[in-house]
Amino acid sequence: MRDIVAGAERHQIVLYLAAITVGATAGLIVPALGAAVEPAATPILGVLLYVTFLGVPFRSLARAARDLRFLIAVLGVNFVAVPLLAFALSRFVAGDPVLLVGVLLVLLTPCVDYVIVFAGLAGGARERLLAATPLLMLVQLLLLPGYLWLMAGGDTVAAIDPAPFAQAFVLLIVVPLMLAALTQALARRHPRAAEFSAGALAAMVPIMVITLAVVVASQIAAVSGALGSLLAVMPLFAVFAPVAALLGAAGARLARLDVPGRRAVVFSAATRNSLVVLPLALALPASFALVPLVVVTQTLVELVAMVLMVAVVPRAVRQRENPPPYQIEA
């Protein structure tokens, strides 16, 4: 079993791409399949988010706060530089409030789950990125409403019914987050809870594969039907990844991080929290029905970009100087 889990983790990028391909093919060949599996998307996302949060080291908040240079770099890039990039790119669809909300919703939220995997595959400091994930999650949840109001405009945000949005936020973000924190606390005291936690984390890749296949299958027919509108955002997402990566590299060099730290910041800047914000997008009113499709489109583009970055970043971010060695700062 351990070998199977290790193999799945080693080949997870291929598995994710295969899941997207299978989901898209099935959804296009059998259009009725989308409506059949769509009710399963929300509970599966809830399970995925629970397991995702279960891997977030909540007790590492203090440690992350002490790693000042890395923390300043990753927060500054994700919540200052990248929002400016997101705002600039969103101007190309500013005339369409629905596309605008979709683009901003996904580009303003840094990834807290598979970014750690991709960064590790490229030789990035995954342990430091993992330690920073609680703050990344907290800060994006606090800043997202304000950023949406500033960049999409008060009228657009006012058109969104907050009730289903708030319900989805509570059921699919707050509840899994609290359950994950409770599970971590129990796992430190009870062996069976620790075994359950380890088993759930080991199932992360299969759960992600199932989630991607179900979400894509449920949405692909609508994506293909709205392809004309979605073609407007595909180039934006394709441009975002490399430009955000460059911003991440610049911020990390300014912070004089070592090579693993710089690679981690690059991946953090380029990857977005699409699977976490998707339930929120699905909770938007009918007039914003295209927003989840925008989020799914970003996921498709990003996974391809991540495969390329795993090959490119180790060659682009190399040791060319002698920055101070990594250390936990007081």
Secondary structure in CASP SS format (residue, H / E / C, confidence):
PFRMAT SS
TARGET T0000
AUTHOR 0000-0000-0000
METHOD secondary structure of the structure
MODEL  1
M C 1.00
R H 1.00
D H 1.00
I H 1.00
V H 1.00
A H 1.00
G H 1.00
A H 1.00
E H 1.00
R H 1.00
H C 1.00
Q H 1.00
I H 1.00
V H 1.00
L H 1.00
Y H 1.00
L H 1.00
A H 1.00
A H 1.00
I H 1.00
T H 1.00
V H 1.00
G H 1.00
A H 1.00
T H 1.00
A H 1.00
G H 1.00
L H 1.00
I H 1.00
V C 1.00
P C 1.00
A H 1.00
L H 1.00
G H 1.00
A H 1.00
A H 1.00
V H 1.00
E H 1.00
P H 1.00
A H 1.00
A H 1.00
T H 1.00
P H 1.00
I H 1.00
L H 1.00
G H 1.00
V H 1.00
L H 1.00
L H 1.00
Y H 1.00
V H 1.00
T H 1.00
F H 1.00
L H 1.00
G C 1.00
V C 1.00
P C 1.00
F H 1.00
R H 1.00
S H 1.00
L H 1.00
A H 1.00
R H 1.00
A H 1.00
A H 1.00
R H 1.00
D C 1.00
L H 1.00
R H 1.00
F H 1.00
L H 1.00
I H 1.00
A H 1.00
V H 1.00
L H 1.00
G H 1.00
V H 1.00
N H 1.00
F H 1.00
V H 1.00
A H 1.00
V H 1.00
P H 1.00
L H 1.00
L H 1.00
A H 1.00
F H 1.00
A H 1.00
L H 1.00
S H 1.00
R H 1.00
F H 1.00
V H 1.00
A C 1.00
G C 1.00
D C 1.00
P H 1.00
V H 1.00
L H 1.00
L H 1.00
V H 1.00
G H 1.00
V H 1.00
L H 1.00
L H 1.00
V H 1.00
L H 1.00
L C 1.00
T C 1.00
P E 1.00
C C 1.00
V C 1.00
D C 1.00
Y H 1.00
V H 1.00
I H 1.00
V H 1.00
F H 1.00
A H 1.00
G H 1.00
L H 1.00
A C 1.00
G C 1.00
G C 1.00
A C 1.00
R H 1.00
E H 1.00
R H 1.00
L H 1.00
L H 1.00
A H 1.00
A H 1.00
T H 1.00
P H 1.00
L H 1.00
L H 1.00
M H 1.00
L H 1.00
V H 1.00
Q H 1.00
L H 1.00
L H 1.00
L H 1.00
L H 1.00
P H 1.00
G H 1.00
Y H 1.00
L H 1.00
W H 1.00
L H 1.00
M H 1.00
A H 1.00
G C 1.00
G H 1.00
D H 1.00
T H 1.00
V H 1.00
A H 1.00
A C 1.00
I C 1.00
D C 1.00
P H 1.00
A H 1.00
P H 1.00
F H 1.00
A H 1.00
Q H 1.00
A H 1.00
F H 1.00
V H 1.00
L H 1.00
L H 1.00
I H 1.00
V H 1.00
V H 1.00
P H 1.00
L H 1.00
M H 1.00
L H 1.00
A H 1.00
A H 1.00
L H 1.00
T H 1.00
Q H 1.00
A H 1.00
L H 1.00
A H 1.00
R C 1.00
R C 1.00
H C 1.00
P H 1.00
R H 1.00
A H 1.00
A H 1.00
E H 1.00
F H 1.00
S H 1.00
A H 1.00
G H 1.00
A H 1.00
L H 1.00
A H 1.00
A C 1.00
M H 1.00
V H 1.00
P H 1.00
I H 1.00
M H 1.00
V H 1.00
I H 1.00
T H 1.00
L H 1.00
A H 1.00
V H 1.00
V H 1.00
V H 1.00
A H 1.00
S H 1.00
Q H 1.00
I H 1.00
A H 1.00
A H 1.00
V H 1.00
S H 1.00
G H 1.00
A C 1.00
L H 1.00
G H 1.00
S H 1.00
L H 1.00
L C 1.00
A C 1.00
V C 1.00
M H 1.00
P H 1.00
L H 1.00
F H 1.00
A H 1.00
V H 1.00
F H 1.00
A H 1.00
P H 1.00
V H 1.00
A H 1.00
A H 1.00
L H 1.00
L H 1.00
G H 1.00
A H 1.00
A H 1.00
G H 1.00
A H 1.00
R H 1.00
L H 1.00
A C 1.00
R C 1.00
L C 1.00
D C 1.00
V H 1.00
P H 1.00
G H 1.00
R H 1.00
R H 1.00
A H 1.00
V H 1.00
V H 1.00
F H 1.00
S H 1.00
A H 1.00
A H 1.00
T C 1.00
R E 1.00
N C 1.00
S H 1.00
L H 1.00
V H 1.00
V H 1.00
L H 1.00
P H 1.00
L H 1.00
A H 1.00
L H 1.00
A C 1.00
L C 1.00
P C 1.00
A H 1.00
S H 1.00
F H 1.00
A C 1.00
L C 1.00
V H 1.00
P H 1.00
L H 1.00
V H 1.00
V H 1.00
V H 1.00
T H 1.00
Q H 1.00
T H 1.00
L H 1.00
V H 1.00
E H 1.00
L H 1.00
V H 1.00
A H 1.00
M H 1.00
V H 1.00
L H 1.00
M H 1.00
V H 1.00
A H 1.00
V H 1.00
V H 1.00
P H 1.00
R H 1.00
A H 1.00
V C 1.00
R C 1.00
Q C 1.00
R C 1.00
E C 1.00
N C 1.00
P C 1.00
P C 1.00
P C 1.00
Y C 1.00
Q C 1.00
I C 1.00
E C 1.00
A C 1.00
END
